[in-house]
Amino acid sequence: QVQLVQSGAEVKKPGASVKVSCKASGYSFTGHYIHWVRQAPGQGLEWVGWIITISGGTNFAEKFQDRVTLTTDTSISTAYMELSRLRSDDTAVYYCARTDYSSPRSHIDHWGQGTLVTVSS
Amino acid sequence: QPALTQPASVSGSPGQSITISCTGTSSDIGGFDTVSWYQQHPGKAPKLMIYEVINRPSGVSNRFSGSKSGNTASLTISGLQPDDEADYYCYSYTSSSPWVFGGGTKLTVL
């Protein structure tokens, strides 16, 4: 079965960077995009960006353009999201998620369990 | 400010039907048949309930249905059950962002 297993919770200081991993199993990793979505405490879902796993191409929400880096290691079916210059309002649960098929217009059909990133001095 | 507008909350009694709306523009909901809906219970990851406006993934109850008219998509849940109590989010491809969520709707089963 499709599984996306994310790395554990992180606590970072303002100005630092964080890198979250997302290991996929149960399907062909390069046949689907990986999206990243975040959810601040008590708030709604916010789309961060996606990566085309077969090529490494990326697309981001405008507010994250200059602070987020998305990468993959296809040899181990793992995607990564790095967020730099952290601020307190970056405190959130970060989810990786898989698209149903390999297209920029495909919906998300499976989600990771989420990784809590806390930014605090 | 989310690009897609949902009511903050809706409620219904067990057995009743409710509808959650999701309003956008011709650049998102009105321009593409890509609306999906996700259910999220507290502390859990979202779960896909409807995709491409009207389609239900295998394993999702046929009490859940989706529709779209113009720039507004809707999720209808019939025969409400206690476990339906959750947050619901719409999600659409857009010509600019390129993906946006609605602000979320809290469903309370009375």
Interface residues (C-beta under 8 A of the other chain):
Chain A: H35 V37 G44 L45 E46 W47 W50 N59 A61 E62 Y95 D100 P104 R105 H107 I108 D109 H110 W111 G112 Q113 G114
Chain B: P2 F32 T34 S36 Y38 Q40 A45 P46 K47 L48 Y51 E52 P57 D87 Y89 Y91 Y93 S97 P98 W99 V100 F101 G102 G103 G104
